[in-house]
Amino acid sequence: MARAFLSIAAAVALLVALTFPVGAAVPSLKQPKWVELSPQQREILAPLSLEWDKLESYRRKKWLGIVRHYPALSPPEQQRMQRRMQAWVKLTPEERTQVREQFKNLKQAPPELRQEINKKWQEYEELPEAEKERLKQSAKRKPQSKIAGGKSAATTLAPAPAPITVAPAAPTQQ
């Protein structure tokens, strides 16, 4: 039994060695450095320029995916994307982690809760700028509500009309 396993392992190792000979170019997950980006990519990703080379490869890949779709966006959507990148850059690593968790929790939330949040957000968007500013200031003074896991429900990317608690989705049985 052990001999059969060893011979299978040796065959797999030989197959891998023959597939990728020494010195052959192995596909890399590494993404381009800032200076390797095209002028168009650098223009779109300008808010990220100072930290681009510090980003993990998978994060660079995600941003490059956004760049591919950017030209198809309408001018207002492009402006919105630029504002979001600028806001993202200003966040601390801890705040970014918090925003990612909130997004993940929202994606797992029941559709009814997502619709309710969407409705509240639309109501907030229709408010006059002065009222939005007043709400931002009052939110800064109040302690933030917590979502599951003890994270704050507020996000610095976009103020919400009211803190919202999102519980993680129940595990599904298979």
C-alpha positions in Angstrom: 0.0 0.0 0.0 2.8 2.4 1.0 4.7 1.5 -2.2 1.7 2.2 -4.4 1.2 5.6 -2.7 4.9 6.4 -3.2 4.8 5.5 -6.9 1.7 7.6 -7.4 3.4 10.5 -5.6 6.6 10.1 -7.7 4.5 10.0 -10.9 2.7 13.3 -9.9 6.1 14.9 -9.0 7.5 13.8 -12.4 4.5 15.2 -14.2 4.8 18.5 -12.5 8.5 18.7 -13.2 7.9 17.9 -16.9 5.1 20.5 -17.1 7.2 23.3 -15.5 10.8 22.7 -16.5 13.5 24.6 -14.7 13.7 28.2 -15.8 10.2 28.1 -17.4 7.9 31.0 -16.8 5.5 29.9 -14.1 2.3 32.0 -14.1 2.6 34.7 -11.4 0.0 36.1 -9.2 2.1 39.2 -8.9 0.4 42.4 -10.1 2.1 45.4 -11.7 3.9 48.1 -9.7 2.6 51.7 -10.1 5.3 52.6 -12.7 4.2 49.5 -14.7 0.6 50.7 -15.1 -0.5 52.3 -18.3 -1.1 56.1 -18.2 -4.9 55.5 -18.3 -4.7 53.1 -15.4 -2.6 55.6 -13.4 -5.0 58.4 -14.2 -8.0 56.3 -13.0 -6.2 55.0 -9.9 -4.6 58.3 -9.0 -6.0 58.4 -5.5 -4.3 55.1 -4.8 -0.9 56.2 -6.2 0.9 56.6 -2.8 0.0 53.2 -1.5 -0.3 51.1 -4.7 3.0 49.4 -4.3 2.2 48.5 -0.7 -1.1 46.8 -1.7 -1.3 43.0 -1.7 -1.4 41.4 -5.2 -5.1 40.3 -4.8 -6.1 43.8 -3.9 -4.2 45.3 -6.9 -6.0 42.7 -9.1 -9.4 43.8 -7.7 -8.6 47.5 -8.4 -7.4 46.6 -12.0 -10.7 44.9 -12.5 -12.5 48.1 -11.6 -10.3 50.0 -14.0 -11.4 47.7 -16.9 -15.1 48.7 -16.2 -14.4 52.3 -15.5 -14.7 53.6 -19.1 -18.2 52.1 -19.4 -19.4 54.1 -16.4 -21.3 57.4 -16.9 -19.5 60.6 -15.9 -21.4 60.9 -12.6 -20.6 57.2 -11.8 -16.9 57.9 -12.6 -16.9 60.9 -10.3 -18.5 58.8 -7.6 -15.9 56.1 -8.0 -13.1 58.7 -7.7 -14.7 60.1 -4.5 -14.9 56.6 -3.0 -11.3 55.9 -3.8 -10.3 59.2 -2.2 -12.3 58.3 0.9 -10.9 54.8 1.0 -7.3 56.0 0.9 -8.0 58.2 4.0 -9.2 55.2 6.0 -6.9 53.5 8.5 -6.3 49.8 8.0 -8.6 49.1 11.0 -11.3 51.2 9.4 -10.9 49.4 6.1 -11.3 46.1 7.8 -14.4 47.3 9.6 -15.9 48.5 6.3 -15.2 45.2 4.7 -16.9 43.3 7.6 -19.9 45.6 7.3 -20.2 44.9 3.6 -19.9 41.2 4.2 -22.5 41.3 6.9 -24.8 43.4 4.7 -24.4 40.9 1.8 -25.5 38.1 4.2 -28.4 40.0 5.6 -32.0 39.0 4.7 -33.4 40.7 1.6 -36.0 42.5 3.7 -33.3 44.1 5.8 -31.3 45.1 2.7 -34.4 46.7 1.2 -35.1 48.6 4.4 -31.5 49.9 4.5 -31.7 50.9 0.8 -34.9 52.8 1.5 -33.4 54.7 4.4 -30.3 55.4 2.4 -32.5 56.9 -0.4 -34.4 59.0 2.1 -31.0 60.3 3.4 -29.8 61.0 -0.1 -32.8 63.2 -0.7 -32.1 65.4 2.4 -30.7 68.9 1.9 -27.0 69.2 2.4 -27.4 71.2 5.6 -29.5 68.4 7.2 -26.9 65.8 6.1 -24.2 67.8 7.7 -26.2 68.1 10.9 -26.8 64.4 11.0 -23.0 63.8 10.5 -22.2 66.0 13.4 -24.7 64.4 15.7 -23.4 61.0 14.7 -19.9 62.0 15.7 -21.1 63.0 19.2 -23.1 59.8 19.8 -21.6 56.5 20.7 -21.9 54.1 17.8 -24.2 51.1 17.9 -22.5 47.7 17.5 -23.0 45.0 14.9 -22.4 41.3 15.7 -18.8 40.7 16.8 -18.5 44.1 18.6 -17.8 46.2 15.5 -19.1 49.7 15.1 -22.1 50.0 12.7 -21.0 53.4 11.4 -18.8 53.8 8.3 -16.6 56.7 7.5 -17.1 56.1 3.7 -20.7 57.2 3.7 -22.8 58.3 6.6 -25.9 56.4 7.2 -29.2 58.0 8.3 -29.2 55.9 11.4 -27.0 53.2 12.8 -28.1 49.8 11.7 -27.5 46.5 13.4 -26.8 43.5 11.1 -26.6 40.0 12.6 -24.6 37.4 10.7 -26.6 35.0 8.6 -27.5 31.6 10.2 -25.3 28.8 9.0 -27.0 26.6 6.4 -27.2 22.9 6.7 -26.0 20.7 3.9 
